[in-house]
Amino acid sequence: MTTIKMGIVGAGTWGETHAFIYNDHPHAEFAAICDLNIERARALAQKFNLPESQVFSDHKEMLAKGGIDAVAIVTPDFAHTEVAIDCAKAGKHFIIEKPLTTSREEANAIMDAVKKHNVRMMVDLHSRWSPLFALPKQSIVDGEIGEPYSAYYRLNDIKWVATDLLPWAAKSSILWFLGYHSVDVLRWLFDDEVERVYSVSRAGVLQEAGVDTVDVYQTILEFRKGGIATMENGWITPNTNPNVNDMKLNITGTKGMFNIDPTHSQMLERFTETKADRPDLLVRHFIHGKPKGFAYESIRHFVDQLISGEPFLVTMEDAYNTTMVILAIMESAKTRTPVRVQY
Ligand SMILES: NC(=O)c1ccc[n+]([C@@H]2O[C@H](COP(=O)([O-])OP(=O)(O)OC[C@H]3O[C@@H](n4cnc5c(N)ncnc54)[C@H](O)[C@@H]3O)[C@@H](O)[C@H]2O)c1
């Protein structure tokens, strides 16, 4: 069977997540790494026994000399577009970490390049592989809760993500970082497109901490078929929250509802001499040395579908439309008016 040789652009936190999967997948190989910071690339290469000849600081050089079949684009949110277009031009399929990109013009440029050069592209909207959403989705498809009618989705991060984890938080937004997942999940569960949004935001807490970005957005989404959802995305949850995310979702249909509240799970609590926490059992962890969790499943899916030729569960249209909804939310919060989403 074919082996997909993967090159990774971006050797940060999530670049390493990709490396674990390509290293683990029986039909994939972590074959090349690129980072503007060559030392970061080298460190990841050494961890996975890649030779120095497969370490690059320029993605174009990796595309030309890396001997790869496909690429994982795992650069910061604002730095996806150029790499994506160059991958398409080089005839390489690619997976982009969410978001697709951060502007309408760049989203159009990526879509055009993918179509023109006939490559395959998936944006890693991994929430669809979480049992917390996949089970409700199946149940909705089976008609168990009738038509999805109203939803409340809160998805926040602790402050540390903006102040310490991401050096580029001020050049992005909690909407690109988490709101993108929220919009995708809601579109998927409602099986519908967002028509109109109204969002209110607040800034100040993170600015005071030296990170010039919005603290929190509260948004109402109106779907074409009539469904409504309220969505909260912030990154000012206190660092003492036992989980990086603070997440809750209620979706009420015409005949039933789901309540999802994973961050209050006390299934596993750990107390050491220096900390008390609730280790992640869903997103990303290791069992007997093997990477497990839904964040890994979506990346596996990309490789599986490249091999089988089957369509990706997340389509290009999903990523494009989600990007357009986020842009409308930002405009609404800025202008303090409801905004119709322009697709
Ligand atoms: N699926 C998810 O839920 C999820 C989770 C975390 C991060 N992400 C996404 O993954 C992406 C990366 O996030 P991260 O936390 O790993 O960031 P990071 O800052 O840890 O790593 C990014 C790396 O990209 C490198 N880089 C920047 N521009 C580059 C370029 N043009 N060429 C090569 N290297 C370049 C940087 O030097 C850095 O090492 C972001 O888009 C983020 O939103 C997705």
The ligand as a Gaussian input file, in Angstrom:
#p B3LYP/6-31G(d) Opt

LIG

0 1
 N       -6.796000      22.155000      15.635000
 C       -6.648000      22.887000      16.752000
 O       -7.523000      22.939000      17.603000
 C       -5.394000      23.659000      16.966000
 C       -4.767000      23.684000      18.209000
 C       -3.624000      24.461000      18.362000
 C       -3.162000      25.212000      17.294000
 N       -3.816000      25.180000      16.106000
 C       -3.392000      26.017000      14.972000
 O       -2.118000      25.556000      14.524000
 C       -1.360000      26.662000      14.039000
 C       -0.026000      26.692000      14.773000
 O       -0.241000      26.873000      16.151000
 P        0.898000      26.539000      17.233000
 O        0.245000      26.625000      18.558000
 O        1.617000      25.289000      16.859000
 O        1.863000      27.809000      17.021000
 P        3.405000      27.944000      17.456000
 O        3.663000      29.399000      17.622000
 O        3.706000      27.014000      18.603000
 O        4.207000      27.387000      16.178000
 C        4.171000      28.010000      14.939000
 C        5.538000      27.813000      14.275000
 O        5.445000      28.261000      12.900000
 C        6.690000      28.870000      12.570000
 N        6.480000      29.710000      11.379000
 C        5.834000      30.899000      11.286000
 N        5.765000      31.308000       9.998000
 C        6.399000      30.360000       9.266000
 C        6.677000      30.202000       7.878000
 N        6.265000      31.096000       6.976000
 N        7.381000      29.115000       7.461000
 C        7.789000      28.199000       8.374000
 N        7.567000      28.286000       9.699000
 C        6.871000      29.347000      10.147000
 C        7.087000      29.626000      13.832000
 O        8.475000      29.906000      13.839000
 C        6.663000      28.643000      14.928000
 O        7.712000      27.757000      15.291000
 C       -2.227000      27.897000      14.258000
 O       -2.936000      28.203000      13.083000
 C       -3.187000      27.471000      15.349000
 O       -4.430000      28.173000      15.375000
 C       -4.905000      24.398000      15.906000

